[in-house]
């Protein structure tokens, strides 16, 4: 074999080796799957089904015959508002029912995350949908009915101007239970962030607010009258007690005076009267003076 032939073969071998290395690198790159922070990945294939092990944050080698669906296990925000904000596209507000048979439009927000322990089951139940698809196509629809299940325990005025913190707390607990069971979603916080009554409902609310203010004013006036009457009664009682005390004191004083008039005192008074006026007639505890001639 000539030197030239050897060189040709070496060159061809080197090229083949380089090609193989490049192909291997390309294959490795194609098999790399990156799971972002706050997500987990479900691995599945058409032939082998779903793997029982989740991919966590970072880079992973995944066979080209397999696919990965991502689910968020970090806190995410869902906003369904009347205006465009934080992912709400256009008018996403929705109507809910109330205890007084009103339908009122609300803006709503929810903080949530998927429970990593239930992600694989959730993926199987929803036939290959990823976490975002499930929220956008299924959870949004279910939410509207579920929120109404809570608002029907409250009046229109409760939603509009009542203690919404209590409502939101109950809403969070209820949705956490319902969505965790159905979708494997943990609800961290759910709240009604705005109420949007139409013109007719706005007038009804205004009338109720006016009626409530009048009622509160009437109650305040009644309370004032009650206090005034109680004050007068206390004053009358005090005056009566004062008179009673004075009468008792006077009676006691009279008793003391009467008890102090003894037989010896009467004789002394009689003698003094004789000396001064001439004649004194004593009748019991009374002294009758007759002027002597």
DRENTOR-886547 format. One record per atom (N, C-alpha, C): z negated, y negated, x negated. Coordinates in pm, whole numbers, padded with zeros to 5 digits, always signed. Atoms other than C-alpha are relative to their C-alpha. Layout:
# residues N
ZYX;...
END
This chain:
# residues 293
+00000+00118-00087;+00000+00000+00000;+00000-00123-00091;-00013+00119+00085;+00104-00331-00144;-00110-00099+00031;+00103+00103-00017;-00123-00626-00186;+00029-00086+00123;-00041+00083-00115;+00073-00817+00076;-00037+00068+00131;+00032-00077-00122;+00023-00541+00334;-00151-00002+00027;+00146+00005-00015;-00348-00532+00266;-00046-00135+00054;+00037+00135-00046;-00371-00905+00317;+00034-00020+00147;-00043+00013-00139;-00176-00884+00642;-00098+00073+00093;+00094-00078-00082;-00404-00611+00777;-00136-00069+00007;+00129+00070+00001;-00714-00806+00671;+00001-00122+00092;-00013+00119-00084;-00585-01116+00847;-00002+00038+00148;-00003-00046-00140;-00510-00924+01164;-00140+00044+00045;+00135-00045-00032;-00855-00763+01152;-00094-00116+00023;+00084+00118-00015;-01020-01098+01107;+00025-00072+00132;-00036+00066-00127;-00827-01243+01399;-00056+00077+00119;+00052-00084-00109;-00923-00949+01622;-00151-00013+00013;+00145+00016-00002;-01286-00982+01521;-00039-00134+00061;+00027+00135-00055;-01280-01354+01598;+00021-00004+00150;-00030-00003-00145;-01118-01289+01934;-00110+00072+00075;+00106-00076-00065;-01380-01027+02017;-00129-00081+00010;+00122+00084-00001;-01660-01264+01918;+00011-00109+00106;-00021+00107-00099;-01510-01542+02128;-00012+00054+00142;+00008-00062-00132;-01466-01308+02424;-00145+00034+00036;+00141-00035-00024;-01824-01186+02384;-00081-00125+00032;+00072+00124-00027;-01951-01544+02367;+00032-00056+00138;-00041+00047-00133;-01749-01642+02671;-00065+00083+00110;+00064-00089-00097;-01881-01338+02853;-00148-00030+00015;+00143+00031-00005;-02237-01426+02757;-00025-00132+00074;+00013+00129-00069;-02187-01786+02872;+00019+00017+00150;-00028-00024-00142;-02041-01664+03200;-00115+00075+00067;+00112-00076-00055;-02342-01437+03244;-00131-00079+00002;+00122+00081+00002;-02594-01715+03180;-00019-00071+00135;+00034+00067-00125;-02768-01848+03489;-00125-00084-00023;+00114+00090+00019;-02998-02152+03477;-00069-00025+00133;+00082+00028-00118;-03280-02182+03730;-00074-00132-00026;+00063+00131+00024;-03391-02548+03760;-00152+00003+00023;+00144+00014-00023;-03753-02663+03757;-00029-00010+00149;+00038+00005-00140;-03920-02604+04091;+00079+00095+00088;-00080-00094-00079;-03682-02325+04197;-00023+00143-00051;-00009-00140+00040;-03663-01948+04192;+00137+00051+00046;-00131-00054-00033;-03348-01734+04207;-00008+00142+00052;-00012-00136-00053;-03270-01428+04418;+00131+00058-00049;-00120-00064+00056;-03026-01189+04247;+00048+00109+00097;-00056-00100-00091;-02792-00979+04461;+00142+00036-00045;-00139-00042+00023;-02464-00790+04442;+00050+00068+00126;-00059-00061-00119;-02225-00657+04704;-00027+00151+00003;+00016-00146+00005;-02277-00301+04584;-00146+00043-00006;+00138-00043+00023;-02642-00291+04480;-00103-00068+00087;+00095+00069-00086;-02800-00524+04736;-00082-00104-00076;+00086+00106+00055;-03088-00757+04652;-00103+00060-00096;+00102-00044+00094;-03306-00716+04345;-00138-00045+00047;+00136+00032-00043;-03681-00715+04399;-00069-00103-00089;+00062+00093+00094;-03748-00942+04102;+00068-00136+00008;-00052+00136-00005;-03709-01322+04123;+00025-00053-00140;-00022+00073+00125;-03562-01535+03846;-00079-00130+00008;+00079+00122+00002;-03799-01814+03748;+00072-00108-00080;-00060+00113+00070;-03732-02149+03582;+00049+00039-00140;-00054-00026+00133;-03507-02131+03271;+00134+00071+00004;-00129-00067+00014;-03197-01944+03142;-00019+00152+00011;+00006-00144-00018;-03126-01583+03239;+00140+00059-00013;-00126-00074+00006;-02853-01327+03163;+00016+00080+00129;-00026-00067-00127;-02702-01208+03489;+00141+00060-00006;-00130-00067+00002;-02420-00957+03520;+00102-00077+00083;-00106+00070-00075;-02085-01108+03630;+00020+00057+00140;-00017-00061-00131;-02093-00869+03924;-00110-00041+00098;+00113+00041-00085;-02413-01029+04057;+00001-00151+00021;+00010+00142-00035;-02484-01364+04221;-00147-00040+00014;+00137+00052-00011;-02791-01585+04239;-00005-00109+00107;+00026+00104-00100;-02921-01788+04535;-00134-00066-00033;+00120+00074+00040;-03177-02059+04469;-00084-00043+00122;+00095+00047-00100;-03488-02145+04672;-00102-00091-00068;+00097+00092+00059;-03718-02440+04608;-00142+00048+00024;+00143-00028-00012;-04083-02359+04538;-00081-00123-00042;+00063+00130+00024;-04155-02720+04440;+00001-00078+00131;+00008+00078-00123;-04236-02984+04700;+00131-00072+00029;-00121+00065-00045;-03933-03101+04894;-00031-00083+00124;+00022+00090-00113;-03899-03370+05159;+00118+00011+00098;-00100+00004-00105;-03713-03345+05489;-00030-00120+00088;+00018+00120-00080;-03664-03674+05672;+00104-00002+00111;-00088+00012-00116;-03518-03704+06021;-00034-00135+00066;+00035+00134-00044;-03519-04078+06087;+00117-00068+00071;-00102+00074-00074;-03332-04329+06299;+00094-00073-00095;-00082+00068+00099;-03209-04515+05991;+00023+00092-00120;-00033-00082+00117;-03063-04381+05667;-00106-00021-00108;+00099+00009+00108;-03340-04304+05420;-00033+00139-00049;+00050-00124+00061;-03442-04029+05182;+00071+00125+00049;-00074-00120-00038;-03165-03789+05275;+00033+00010+00147;-00036+00000-00141;-03150-03869+05645;+00135-00067+00015;-00137+00052-00010;-02785-03916+05725;+00021-00061+00138;-00020+00066-00127;-02731-04177+05994;-00124+00007+00086;+00111-00009-00094;-02947-04141+06305;-00036+00147+00021;+00048-00138-00015;-03138-03811+06276;-00125+00008+00086;+00117-00003-00088;-03417-03913+06516;+00026+00094+00117;-00018-00093-00113;-03479-03681+06810;-00109-00024+00104;+00090+00024-00112;-03650-03685+07149;-00101+00113+00012;+00105-00099-00026;-03979-03509+07222;-00061-00030+00136;+00063+00014-00131;-04164-03451+07548;-00146-00038-00017;+00140+00040+00003;-04508-03592+07631;-00074+00056+00122;+00081-00054-00108;-04795-03495+07860;+00026-00069+00133;-00028+00073-00123;-04697-03764+08113;+00149+00003+00035;-00141-00027-00038;-04339-03627+08140;+00098-00107-00047;-00095+00095+00059;-04178-03893+07924;+00074+00070-00114;-00074-00044+00117;-03908-03827+07664;+00017-00121-00091;+00000+00115+00090;-03943-04051+07364;+00057+00041-00135;-00066-00029+00128;-03736-04066+07044;-00094-00032-00116;+00089+00019+00114;-03921-04028+06714;+00075+00018-00132;-00041-00033+00137;-03857-04035+06339;-00108+00088-00061;+00091-00106+00044;-04012-03744+06154;+00024+00029-00147;-00017-00046+00137;-04078-03632+05798;-00092+00119-00029;+00078-00121+00032;-04203-03310+05643;+00013+00031-00148;+00003-00050+00137;-04305-03204+05293;-00018+00152+00007;+00003-00147-00011;-04244-02833+05235;+00041+00066-00131;-00051-00081+00111;-04171-02554+04987;+00008+00144+00049;-00008-00142-00033;-04070-02191+05006;-00112+00076-00070;+00101-00089+00056;-04339-01930+04950;+00071+00104-00085;-00072-00091+00091;-04220-01739+04643;-00024+00146+00035;+00030-00139-00035;-04388-01423+04771;+00086+00049+00117;-00079-00040-00117;-04163-01429+05080;+00148-00032-00015;-00138+00045+00018;-03837-01562+04931;+00100+00114+00017;-00094-00112-00008;-03668-01222+04896;+00018+00045+00145;-00010-00037-00141;-03750-01130+05256;+00076-00105+00080;-00071+00108-00068;-03628-01470+05372;+00149+00009-00025;-00142-00013+00034;-03300-01421+05187;+00064+00115+00078;-00054-00114-00073;-03252-01081+05347;+00014-00031+00149;-00001+00030-00143;-03337-01208+05694;+00112-00095+00040;-00102+00099-00033;-03086-01490+05675;+00132+00028-00072;-00130-00053+00041;-02802-01284+05529;+00069-00081-00109;-00063+00060+00118;-02744-01448+05195;+00002-00151-00005;+00005+00146+00005;-02812-01814+05280;-00103-00044-00104;+00100+00050+00094;-02989-02019+05014;-00100-00091+00073;+00107+00076-00063;-03296-02232+05077;+00048-00127+00068;-00049+00126-00057;-03109-02559+05141;+00079+00026+00128;-00079-00034-00119;-02868-02395+05387;-00091+00036+00118;+00093-00040-00107;-03157-02244+05583;-00066-00122+00062;+00064+00121-00052;-03329-02583+05613;+00099-00081+00083;-00097+00086-00067;-03011-02768+05713;+00055+00059+00128;-00065-00061-00116;-02873-02516+05962;-00096+00067+00097;+00092-00071-00087;-03180-02341+06101;-00131-00078+00025;+00132+00063-00013;-03505-02526+06030;+00008-00130+00080;-00014+00128-00071;-03384-02866+06155;+00001+00021+00152;-00011-00028-00144;-03297-02717+06494;-00132+00049+00058;+00127-00056-00048;-03620-02522+06530;-00108-00108+00004;+00104+00103+00009;-03830-02823+06427;-00012-00081+00128;+00002+00090-00116;-03732-03031+06729;-00076+00063+00116;+00071-00069-00108;-03857-02770+06975;-00147+00017-00036;+00138-00024+00043;-04170-02698+06770;-00084-00128+00007;+00074+00127-00006;-04269-03066+06745;-00035-00033+00145;+00026+00026-00143;-04237-03097+07125;-00115+00085+00053;+00110-00085-00045;-04481-02808+07166;-00135-00066-00027;+00123+00073+00030;-04745-03034+07009;-00007-00129+00081;+00004+00130-00067;-04646-03368+07165;-00025+00011+00149;+00027-00016-00143;-04670-03225+07517;-00150+00000+00031;+00145+00010-00019;-05048-03229+07466;-00048-00145-00002;+00037+00140+00015;-05041-03608+07424;+00086-00089+00090;-00074+00093-00085;-04937-03903+07639;+00095-00085-00084;-00093+00090+00066;-04662-04148+07560;-00076-00107-00079;+00078+00103+00069;-04925-04409+07469;-00070+00056-00123;+00061-00063+00119;-05093-04162+07231;+00099-00002-00116;-00101-00001+00105;-04768-04131+07037;+00033-00141-00047;-00046+00134+00032;-04687-04499+07053;-00108-00082-00072;+00102+00087+00057;-05020-04660+06975;-00136+00067-00016;+00128-00070+00009;-05289-04391+06964;-00035+00040-00142;+00043-00051+00131;-05458-04205+06680;+00101+00103-00050;-00108-00090+00042;-05143-04061+06524;-00042+00092-00114;+00049-00088+00107;-05338-03919+06230;-00045+00134+00055;+00045-00125-00062;-05496-03662+06460;+00118+00084+00046;-00121-00071-00045;-05156-03574+06606;+00071+00062-00119;-00070-00049+00118;-04999-03539+06261;-00073+00117-00066;+00078-00110+00057;-05282-03317+06140;+00023+00129+00079;-00026-00117-00084;-05235-03083+06435;+00143+00049-00019;-00141-00033+00021;-04858-03095+06382;+00020+00076-00130;-00012-00066+00130;-04893-02996+06016;-00049+00144+00006;+00056-00136-00010;-05114-02696+06092;+00090+00092+00081;-00084-00082-00088;-04890-02574+06372;+00132+00036-00068;-00129-00027+00065;-04562-02609+06178;-00016+00091-00120;+00023-00087+00114;-04711-02446+05870;-00008+00146+00045;+00012-00136-00051;-04800-02141+06075;+00134+00053+00051;-00126-00043-00062;-04469-02126+06265;+00110+00019-00104;-00111-00007+00096;-04229-02197+05976;-00028+00102-00110;+00031-00101+00101;-04413-01975+05731;+00032+00140+00052;-00026-00132-00060;-04387-01682+05967;+00150+00025+00017;-00141-00018-00032;-04021-01741+06055;+00092-00017-00120;-00091+00033+00110;-03871-01885+05735;-00063+00018-00139;+00066-00008+00130;-04128-01826+05459;-00022-00137-00062;+00017+00138+00046;-04178-02203+05436;-00144-00044+00018;+00133+00059-00007;-04513-02364+05357;+00014-00150+00029;-00005+00143-00035;-04556-02704+05529;-00124-00068-00058;+00109+00072+00066;-04765-02937+05314;-00047-00117+00086;+00032+00113-00086;-04748-03235+05546;+00114-00023+00097;-00099+00034-00101;-04569-03316+05870;-00053-00118+00079;+00050+00118-00069;-04584-03649+06048;+00110-00071+00078;-00086+00090-00076;-04430-03871+06312;-00013-00137-00067;+00008+00124+00078;-04341-04183+06113;+00042-00122+00082;-00041+00111-00085;-04192-04394+06394;+00027+00049+00141;-00032-00030-00139;-04149-04405+06770;+00102-00103+00047;-00111+00088-00037;-03830-04549+06924;+00026+00007+00152;-00025-00001-00145;-03859-04611+07301;+00122-00082+00037;-00113+00079-00047;-03551-04729+07489;-00053-00120+00078;+00041+00125-00064;-03553-05057+07685;-00091+00026+00120;+00080-00030-00119;-03688-04902+08005;-00139+00051-00039;+00127-00055+00046;-03955-04708+07820;-00085-00108-00067;+00071+00111+00065;-04043-05018+07618;-00070-00087+00104;+00061+00079-00106;-04107-05209+07942;-00119+00073+00061;+00111-00081-00052;-04321-04923+08073;-00120-00007-00093;+00108+00008+00099;-04523-04928+07752;-00066-00138+00005;+00055+00136-00006;-04561-05307+07772;-00088-00018+00122;+00079+00008-00123;-04685-05279+08133;-00133+00074-00017;+00123-00078+00019;-04935-05011+08032;-00095-00070-00097;+00084+00074+00095;-05056-05219+07738;-00069-00116+00070;+00058+00111-00075;-05107-05518+07971;-00110+00049+00092;+00101-00057-00090;-05292-05301+08223;-00124+00043-00077;+00113-00043+00083;-05508-05158+07945;-00082-00120-00046;+00071+00121+00044;-05592-05507+07818;-00082-00060+00114;+00073+00051-00116;-05689-05618+08170;-00122+00086+00029;+00112-00091-00023;-05904-05310+08212;-00111-00024-00101;+00099+00024+00104;-06076-05374+07880;-00072-00133+00022;+00060+00130-00027;-06131-05740+07976;-00099+00011+00116;+00090-00018-00116;-06279-05639+08315;-00127+00075-00041;+00117-00077+00047;-06506-05385+08143;-00092-00089-00083;+00080+00091+00082;-06616-05653+07897;-00078-00098+00088;+00067+00092-00092;-06695-05893+08183;-00114+00070+00073;+00104-00078-00067;-06888-05623+08368;-00119+00025-00093;+00106-00022+00097;-07083-05550+08053;-00082-00127-00021;+00070+00128+00014;-07164-05921+08019;-00094-00025+00118;+00082+00018-00120;-07287-05938+08379;-00120+00094-00003;+00107-00099+00009;-07491-05623+08325;-00109-00048-00095;+00097+00050+00099;-07655-05773+08016;-00077-00118+00057;+00067+00117-00058;-07725-06098+08203;-00103+00043+00105;+00093-00048-00102;-07882-05911+08495;-00123+00067-00062;+00112-00064+00068;-08092-05702+08261;-00093-00104-00064;+00080+00107+00060;-08203-06020+08085;-00087-00070+00105;+00076+00064-00108;-08305-06182+08416;-00115+00091+00047;+00102-00096-00042;-08491-05866+08517;-00115+00004-00100;+00103+00000+00104;-08675-05863+08186;-00085-00127+00008;+00074+00126-00010;-08767-06232+08232;-00094+00003+00120;+00084-00008-00121;-08892-06167+08587;-00120+00090-00024;+00109-00091+00031;-09098-05874+08468;-00104-00067-00090;+00091+00068+00093;-09241-06084+08187;-00085-00105+00073;+00073+00101-00075;-09335-06365+08428;-00106+00066+00090;+00095-00070-00087;-09495-06117+08672;-00118+00054-00080;+00107-00052+00085;-09689-05957+08391;-00093-00111-00045;+00081+00114+00043;-09803-06301+08273;-00094-00046+00111;+00083+00041-00113;-09927-06393+08622;-00112+00101+00024;+00100-00105-00020;-10101-06058+08655;-00111-00009-00103;+00098+00013+00109;-10270-06105+08321;-00091-00119+00027;+00080+00120-00029;-10380-06459+08422;-00097+00025+00114;+00086-00029-00115;-10515-06336+08758;-00114+00092-00041;+00104-00091+00046;-10701-06053+08592;-00103-00072-00086;+00092+00076+00084;-10847-06295+08340;-00092-00088+00084;+00080+00086-00088;-10960-06533+08618;-00104+00081+00076;+00093-00086-00074;-11112-06248+08818;-00114+00046-00091;+00102-00044+00096;-11295-06126+08510;-00099-00112-00028;+00086+00115+00026;-11426-06475+08444;-00095-00023+00117;+00086+00016-00119;-11551-06502+08802;-00109+00107+00006;+00099-00107+00001;-11723-06166+08771;-00111-00030-00100;+00099+00034+00104;-11894-06279+08454;-00094-00108+00050;+00082+00110-00052;-12012-06600+08624;-00098+00051+00108;+00084-00053-00108;-12135-06410+08931;-00112+00086-00055;+00102-00089+00058;-12318-06156+08720;-00107-00078-00077;+00094+00079+00080;-12482-06433+08519;-00101-00076+00087;+00093+00070-00089;-12649-06591+08830;-00112+00095+00042;+00114-00087-00026;-12986-06416+08831;-00100-00070+00091;+00104+00056-00087;-13293-06471+09054;-00076-00112-00071;+00072+00103+00076;-13470-06664+08780;+00083-00127-00014;-00087+00117+00013;-13166-06888+08736;+00002-00079+00131;-00001+00066-00130;-13160-06963+09110;-00129-00080+00022;+00127+00070-00013;-13532-07054+09107;-00002-00126-00085;-00005+00116+00090;-13476-07281+08813;+00086-00110+00060;-00090+00098-00060;-13182-07450+08989;-00068-00068+00120;+00070+00057-00117;-13399-07493+09302;-00103-00105-00045;+00102+00092+00048;-13678-07657+09106;+00064-00129-00050;-00068+00119+00052;-13438-07890+08930;+00052-00087+00114;-00056+00075-00113;-13280-07986+09262;-00110-00073+00075;+00113+00066-00068;-13621-08060+09420;-00043-00125-00074;+00043+00114+00080;-13710-08280+09137;+00099-00116+00009;-00104+00104+00003;-13384-08466+09155;+00032-00052+00139;-00048+00042-00133;-13305-08471+09530;-00108+00008+00107;+00106-00006-00098;-13620-08390+09710;-00018+00137+00062;+00015-00131-00068;-13551-08064+09894;+00127+00084-00022;-00114-00090+00024;-13330-07762+09819;-00022+00125+00080;+00006-00126-00076;-13253-07469+10048;+00087+00100-00072;-00074-00104+00073;-13150-07152+09868;+00037+00109+00096;-00051-00107-00088;-12932-06906+10062;+00081+00097-00086;-00070-00098+00087;-12838-06600+09857;+00032-00061-00133;-00044+00056+00129;-12634-06705+09559;+00045-00142+00014;-00045+00138-00022;-12556-07043+09722;-00121-00093+00004;+00104+00099+00003;-12762-07359+09690;+00039-00112+00094;-00029+00109-00096;-12778-07605+09985;-00106-00107-00021;+00092+00109+00030;-12935-07940+09903;-00018-00089+00121;+00031+00095-00112;-13112-08149+10166;-00083-00113-00062;+00070+00115+00061;-13223-08495+10062;-00132-00025+00072;+00135+00022-00060;-13592-08547+10120;-00018-00144+00042;+00029+00135-00045;-13731-08850+10304;-00108-00063-00083;
END
